[in-house]
Amino acid sequence: MRVSWVLAGLVFSATAYAQTTPQAKPTVTVGDFDLWPTLEVRSRGEYRRDPVDMGGAGTGYYTEDPWAVMERTRLGLGAERGALRAQVTFQDARVWGATPPTGIFSNDAFASTGLYEGYIEIHTTTPPGLKPGTDAAPPDSREREPQYIRVGRQAIVWDGGHLVGNADFSPVARTFDAVRGHAGWRSLDFEAFAAIADAPHPIGIGFDDPNGSYYGGTQLYGALASLTLHPLFRAQLYGLLRPAPGQGPSTTTFTPLASDFAQTRTFGDDWTIALGLGGESKGWKYGITGALQLGRVRIFSDELDRLAGAVVADASRRFDGVVLTPTIAIGGSFASGGRSSTQYNQFDPLYPDVQSEHGLLGAFAWSNLIDAHGTVSIVPTQNLRIAADYRYARMVAPSTGEWLDTYLVVAGNAAGTTSPELGHEVDLLVSYRPWPALDVAAGYSLLILGDGAKQMMAAESRGPADFSHYAFIQLTLNVPAKP
């Protein structure tokens, strides 16, 4: 489950919306089809001071205080007739202004315009079985997604986005060209997909992300089974396979694959199996996910076996009968790192969500990491929410692993680093809705750099610095309004 549900719920609700259709959608009838339009307009200004993952080695820039003003617009149209459904959503994302070397979506443009979603779905017209609340309904019956087969470009989020997520906070976000099927019976649900894991443009924090498998031919396969016995008990077992692409980068936006992690993403396969347990009821919420990775990788001329593991756990309590409706959450995570002469042990988060799992700053990926956090949020008014988060982070393998940010860009190579300390992060996030369709969010993040982080930043020609700052303000308009 997510390491910070409260932070994610305030700003990143668009991830869930990308997968489900609102129940109360305004429709227009054209012939035999019901049509419903959707619109999202989002503008965000960002400022960073001494970022841990921009500029430095290989760029010729010491990026001390980059800023950017970004805009994203989505215009969609859904259509449904009986068992047939289609969704088409176009997206334009661009940077209106930025300081170099940020603000580049591709090698020759400051904008990305194209298809965000485009799929055809065949589904059951009514959920299988009897609906809950009827006299004949069995005790474990519940409302569920209809059974469906969906073909085309779509958002896929499993298990809160730990390994497969939409990354909606990023400028472009992530969708997959996939064939996807879902089936359910009573308390059981099954899902599977086969996808081409390309992104139309890089989605990295510097907008011209040189790492990751964002080029033609990368495949991803997944299968999931879940069992829900009670609102406080849901188990998910799923597997993911990313075969070795068998080719190098095919675009000029890629820099030489100098890091071990970039080499394994390009010249290696990945077999991942994960088990998640969680639930939510009466203000309580918890989740724990563990994952194991196997496979074979090549790092330059070395052939290594992949053996990596990770676990993440969270628990939270919302006090509905208390003034300001406070929510308190605690959690932590572990993800292996490093390598030996025969094994590659750094955990690969595959296609994760961003800036919601391990801190608002986006400085830490679920890889070569131990972190622990605590979050407190309050609701002063119905339309205003405030959350504060503290997080401590350190590396598992301070001498042979790599420090990755949430976009899977290598912030630093730990070779020669004598300290595992990455630092202490404090986040503050405010969300206000003056109208149901308009969300105004602002956030600030401070990272007090540990000795290990300072050493790696110095080696990457970033700094010297004792602190890293991040601040943003974002306006989002959704039509129809989201709950």
C-alpha positions in Angstrom: 0.0 0.0 0.0 1.1 3.6 -0.3 3.6 4.9 2.2 1.7 8.2 2.5 -2.1 7.7 1.8 -2.9 11.2 3.1 -0.5 13.1 0.8 -1.6 11.0 -2.2 -5.3 11.5 -1.5 -5.0 15.3 -1.4 -3.3 15.8 -4.8 -3.1 12.6 -6.8 -6.8 11.5 -7.0 -6.6 11.7 -10.8 -4.8 8.3 -10.8 -7.9 6.5 -9.7 -10.2 8.6 -11.9 -8.2 7.6 -15.0 -9.4 4.0 -14.5 -13.0 4.4 -13.5 -16.0 6.2 -14.9 -17.9 8.5 -12.4 -21.3 7.1 -11.4 -23.1 10.3 -12.0 -21.8 11.3 -15.5 -23.7 13.7 -17.6 -24.4 12.1 -20.9 -25.6 13.0 -24.4 -27.4 10.5 -26.5 -26.3 10.2 -30.1 -28.1 7.5 -32.0 -27.8 4.3 -29.9 -24.8 5.6 -27.9 -24.5 7.5 -24.7 -21.6 10.0 -24.9 -20.0 11.8 -22.0 -17.2 14.5 -22.4 -14.4 15.1 -19.9 -12.1 18.0 -19.4 -9.0 18.6 -17.3 -7.0 21.8 -17.2 -4.0 21.8 -14.9 -1.3 24.5 -14.4 1.6 24.2 -12.0 4.5 26.3 -11.0 7.6 24.6 -9.4 10.7 25.9 -7.8 13.7 23.9 -6.6 16.8 24.8 -4.7 19.8 22.5 -4.9 17.9 19.6 -6.4 19.5 16.2 -5.9 18.7 14.8 -9.4 19.2 17.7 -11.9 22.2 18.9 -13.7 25.8 18.1 -12.7 27.7 15.3 -14.3 27.2 14.9 -18.0 25.2 18.1 -18.4 27.7 20.9 -18.0 25.3 22.7 -15.6 25.3 23.1 -11.8 21.5 23.4 -11.4 21.3 25.5 -8.3 17.7 26.9 -8.5 15.7 25.6 -11.4 12.1 26.6 -11.9 9.3 25.7 -14.4 5.8 26.7 -15.2 3.8 23.7 -16.7 0.4 23.3 -18.2 -1.5 20.2 -19.0 -4.9 19.9 -20.8 -6.9 16.7 -21.4 -10.0 16.5 -23.5 -11.9 13.2 -23.6 -15.0 11.6 -24.9 -16.5 8.3 -23.7 -19.2 6.3 -25.6 -21.2 3.4 -24.4 -23.9 1.2 -25.9 -24.9 -2.0 -24.0 -21.8 -4.1 -23.7 -19.6 -1.8 -25.9 -17.6 1.1 -24.5 -14.9 3.3 -25.9 -12.8 6.1 -24.4 -10.6 8.6 -26.3 -8.6 11.3 -24.4 -6.2 13.7 -26.0 -3.5 15.4 -23.9 -1.4 18.5 -24.4 1.4 19.0 -21.9 4.0 21.8 -22.2 6.4 24.0 -20.3 5.7 27.7 -20.6 9.0 28.7 -19.1 11.9 27.0 -17.4 15.6 27.3 -16.6 18.0 24.9 -18.4 18.7 22.0 -18.3 15.1 21.3 -17.4 11.9 21.9 -19.4 12.5 19.6 -22.3 9.9 17.0 -23.0 11.7 15.6 -26.0 14.9 16.3 -27.9 13.5 19.2 -30.0 10.4 20.5 -28.3 9.0 22.0 -25.1 5.6 20.3 -25.5 4.0 16.9 -25.8 0.7 16.5 -27.7 -1.0 13.2 -28.4 -3.2 10.4 -27.4 -3.4 9.8 -23.7 -6.2 7.2 -23.7 -7.8 5.4 -26.6 -9.4 2.0 -26.0 -12.4 -0.2 -26.9 -14.0 -2.3 -24.1 -16.4 -5.2 -24.2 -18.0 -5.8 -20.8 -20.9 -7.4 -19.0 -23.9 -5.1 -18.8 -24.6 -6.0 -15.1 -22.2 -7.2 -12.4 -22.3 -11.0 -12.0 -24.5 -12.3 -9.1 -27.0 -10.5 -7.0 -26.4 -7.0 -5.7 -25.7 -6.6 -2.0 -28.7 -5.5 0.1 -31.2 -7.9 -1.6 -32.8 -10.6 0.5 -31.2 -13.4 -1.6 -27.8 -11.9 -1.7 -25.0 -14.0 -0.1 -23.2 -12.4 2.8 -19.9 -12.0 0.8 -21.5 -10.4 -2.3 -20.4 -6.9 -3.1 -20.4 -4.3 -5.9 -17.6 -4.9 -8.3 -16.2 -3.9 -11.7 -18.0 -5.6 -14.5 -16.1 -8.3 -16.3 -14.4 -6.8 -19.4 -11.8 -7.1 -22.1 -10.2 -3.8 -23.0 -7.9 -3.1 -25.9 -5.9 0.1 -26.5 -4.0 2.8 -24.6 -5.1 2.9 -21.0 -4.0 3.7 -17.4 -3.2 0.7 -15.3 -2.7 0.9 -11.5 -2.1 -2.2 -9.4 -1.7 -2.3 -5.6 -1.6 1.5 -5.1 1.0 2.0 -7.8 4.0 0.4 -6.2 5.1 -1.4 -9.3 2.6 -0.4 -11.9 1.2 3.1 -11.7 -0.2 6.1 -13.6 2.4 8.6 -12.4 -0.2 11.3 -12.8 1.7 14.0 -10.9 4.3 13.9 -13.6 4.0 16.4 -16.6 2.8 13.7 -19.1 1.7 10.8 -16.9 1.9 7.1 -18.0 -0.5 4.9 -20.0 0.1 1.6 -21.6 -0.8 0.2 -25.0 -2.3 -3.0 -23.7 -4.8 -5.9 -24.0 -6.4 -6.2 -20.6 -9.0 -8.5 -19.1 -10.9 -8.6 -15.8 -13.2 -11.2 -14.3 -14.7 -11.6 -10.9 -16.9 -14.1 -9.0 -18.1 -13.5 -5.4 -15.0 -12.6 -3.4 -12.5 -13.4 -6.1 -11.1 -11.1 -8.8 -8.7 -11.9 -11.6 -7.0 -9.6 -14.0 -4.3 -9.9 -16.7 -2.7 -7.7 -19.3 -0.1 -7.7 -22.0 1.4 -4.3 -22.8 3.9 -2.3 -24.8 5.5 -0.2 -22.1 6.5 2.8 -24.2 5.8 6.3 -23.2 4.9 8.8 -26.0 7.5 11.1 -24.4 9.8 10.9 -21.4 8.1 11.7 -18.1 11.1 12.3 -16.0 11.4 15.0 -13.4 13.8 16.9 -15.6 11.3 16.3 -18.5 14.1 14.8 -20.6 14.6 11.7 -18.6 17.6 9.8 -20.1 17.0 6.6 -18.2 14.3 3.9 -18.1 12.9 1.9 -20.9 11.1 4.6 -22.8 11.9 3.3 -26.3 10.3 0.9 -28.8 9.8 -2.8 -28.1 9.7 -3.0 -24.3 7.0 -5.4 -23.2 5.3 -6.0 -19.9 3.0 -8.8 -18.9 1.0 -9.1 -15.7 -1.5 -11.4 -13.9 -3.3 -10.7 -10.7 -5.6 -12.6 -8.3 -7.3 -11.0 -5.3 -9.5 -12.3 -2.5 -11.7 -10.0 -0.4 -13.2 -11.6 2.7 -13.9 -8.4 4.7 -13.4 -4.7 4.3 -10.4 -5.1 6.6 -8.9 -8.1 4.7 -8.0 -8.1 1.0 -5.2 -10.2 -0.4 -3.6 -9.7 -3.8 -1.1 -12.0 -5.5 0.3 -10.8 -8.7 3.2 -11.4 -11.1 4.9 -9.2 -13.6 7.3 -10.1 -16.4 9.4 -7.7 -18.4 11.5 -9.6 -21.0 14.8 -8.3 -22.1 14.1 -5.8 -24.9 17.0 -7.2 -27.0 17.9 -3.8 -28.3 19.4 -0.5 -27.2 17.9 2.9 -27.2 16.3 4.0 -30.5 16.1 7.8 -29.9 18.7 10.5 -29.7 17.3 11.6 -26.3 19.3 8.8 -24.6 22.7 9.6 -23.1 25.2 6.7 -22.7 24.0 4.0 -20.3 26.6 4.6 -17.8 24.8 3.4 -14.7 24.3 -0.2 -13.6 20.6 0.4 -13.3 20.2 1.8 -16.8 22.1 -1.2 -18.1 19.8 -3.7 -16.4 16.7 -1.9 -17.7 18.1 -2.2 -21.2 19.9 -5.5 -21.2 18.1 -7.7 -18.7 14.8 -9.5 -17.9 12.8 -9.1 -14.8 10.4 -11.7 -13.1 8.6 -10.1 -10.2 6.1 -11.8 -7.9 4.3 -9.8 -5.1 1.8 -10.3 -2.4 -0.2 -7.5 -0.9 -2.5 -7.5 2.2 -4.7 -4.6 3.2 -8.1 -3.3 4.2 -10.0 -0.2 5.4 -13.0 0.1 7.7 -14.3 2.6 10.3 -11.4 5.0 10.0 -8.7 2.3 10.1 -6.5 1.5 7.1 -3.5 -0.7 6.6 -1.5 -2.4 3.9 1.7 -4.4 3.5 3.3 -5.6 0.2 6.3 -7.8 -0.3 8.0 -8.5 -3.7 10.7 -10.8 -5.0 12.6 -10.3 -8.3 14.5 -12.9 -10.3 16.0 -12.9 -13.8 19.2 -12.4 -15.7 20.9 -9.1 -16.5 24.0 -7.8 -18.3 26.0 -4.9 -17.0 28.5 -4.0 -19.7 30.4 -7.2 -20.1 29.2 -8.9 -16.8 26.4 -11.4 -16.9 24.7 -11.5 -13.5 21.7 -13.2 -11.9 19.0 -10.9 -10.6 18.0 -11.5 -7.0 16.2 -8.6 -5.2 13.4 -8.1 -2.7 11.4 -5.3 -1.1 8.6 -4.8 1.4 6.5 -1.7 2.3 3.9 -1.3 5.1 1.5 1.4 6.3 -1.2 1.9 8.9 -3.4 4.9 9.5 -6.3 5.9 11.7 -8.9 8.7 11.0 -10.6 10.1 14.0 -14.0 11.2 12.7 -15.5 12.3 16.0 -12.6 14.6 16.9 -12.2 18.3 16.1 -10.4 18.9 12.8 -10.9 15.1 11.9 -7.2 14.3 12.3 -5.6 11.3 10.5 -2.4 9.8 11.8 -0.4 7.4 9.6 2.9 5.6 10.1 4.8 3.4 7.7 8.1 2.2 6.4 9.8 0.3 3.5 12.8 -1.7 2.6 14.2 -2.4 -0.9 17.4 -4.2 -1.6 20.4 -2.7 -3.4 23.9 -3.3 -4.6 25.6 -6.0 -6.5 28.2 -8.7 -6.2 30.4 -10.5 -8.7 27.6 -12.9 -9.5 24.3 -11.2 -8.5 22.5 -8.0 -9.1 20.6 -7.1 -6.0 19.1 -3.7 -6.6 15.3 -3.8 -6.6 13.6 -2.4 -9.7 10.3 -0.6 -9.0 9.4 -1.1 -12.7 6.7 1.5 -13.5 5.8 3.2 -10.2 3.7 6.1 -9.1 5.7 9.3 -8.4 6.0 11.8 -5.6 3.4 9.9 -3.5 5.1 6.8 -2.3 8.3 8.0 -0.6 7.9 11.7 -0.1 6.7 14.8 -1.9 10.2 15.8 -3.0 10.4 12.7 -5.3 14.0 12.1 -4.2 13.6 8.4 -3.2 12.5 5.4 -5.2 11.6 2.0 -3.8 15.1 0.8 -4.6 18.3 0.5 -2.4 16.3 2.2 0.3 15.2 2.0 4.0 12.7 4.6 4.9 10.3 5.3 7.8 7.7 8.0 8.0 4.9 9.6 10.0 2.0 11.7 8.7 -0.6 13.9 10.4 -3.4 15.6 8.5 -6.3 17.8 9.5 -9.5 19.0 7.9 -10.2 22.6 9.2 -13.2 23.0 6.9 -15.0 20.7 4.5 -13.0 22.2 1.5 -9.6 22.6 3.2 -7.1 19.8 4.0 -3.6 20.2 5.5 -1.0 17.4 5.9 2.5 17.3 7.3 4.9 14.4 6.8 8.3 13.5 8.2 10.5 10.9 6.6 13.9 9.4 7.3 15.8 7.6 4.5 19.0 5.7 4.1 20.6 3.3 1.6 20.8 -0.4 2.0 24.0 -0.8 0.0 26.1 2.4 0.5 29.1 1.2 -1.5 27.8 -0.9 -4.4 24.2 0.4 -5.0 22.7 3.5 -6.7 20.4 6.2 -5.4 17.3 6.5 -7.6 14.6 9.2 -7.6 11.0 8.3 -8.2 11.4 8.8 -11.9 14.1 6.1 -11.7 16.8 8.6 -12.7 20.1 7.9 -10.9 20.6 10.7 -8.5 24.0 9.3 -7.4 26.3 6.3 -7.6 27.1 5.0 -4.2 30.5 3.5 -5.2 33.0 4.9 -2.8 30.3 6.4 -0.5 31.2 5.8 3.1 27.8 6.7 4.7 24.4 5.2 4.0 22.6 8.3 5.3 20.3 10.0 2.7 18.6 12.4 5.0 15.5 13.7 6.7 12.6 15.0 4.7 9.7 17.2 5.9 6.7 17.8 3.7 3.7 20.2 4.0 0.8 20.0 1.7 -2.4 22.1 1.5 -5.4 21.4 -0.7 -8.4 23.8 -1.0 -11.5 23.5 -3.1 -13.4 26.8 -3.4 -15.7 25.1 -5.9 -16.3 21.3 -6.5 -14.6 21.4 -9.9 -11.5 23.5 -8.9 -8.7 22.2 -6.7 -5.9 24.5 -5.5 -2.9 22.7 -4.0 0.4 23.9 -2.7 3.3 22.0 -1.3 6.7 22.5 0.2 9.4 19.9 0.9 12.7 20.2 2.7 15.4 17.5 2.6 18.2 17.8 5.2 20.9 15.9 3.3 22.7 13.1 5.1 26.4 12.4 4.7 25.9 9.8 2.0 23.7 12.1 0.0 26.3 14.9 0.2 29.1 12.6 -0.9 27.1 11.5 -4.0 26.0 15.0 -4.9 29.6 16.2 -4.7 30.6 13.3 -6.9 27.9 14.2 -9.5 29.0 17.9 -9.4 25.8 19.0 -7.6 26.3 21.2 -4.7 27.9 21.5 -2.2 24.6 21.8 -0.3 23.2 20.9 3.1 19.6 21.2 2.1 17.3 20.6 -0.9 14.1 22.5 -1.3 11.0 22.0 -3.4 7.8 24.1 -3.7 4.9 24.1 -6.0 1.4 25.6 -6.5 -1.1 23.9 -8.7 -4.6 24.7 -10.0 -6.7 21.9 -11.5 -10.1 22.2 -13.1 -12.1 19.0 -13.8 -15.4 18.8 -15.8 -17.3 17.0 -14.5 -16.2 17.7 -11.0 -14.4 14.8 -9.2 -15.5 13.7 -5.8 
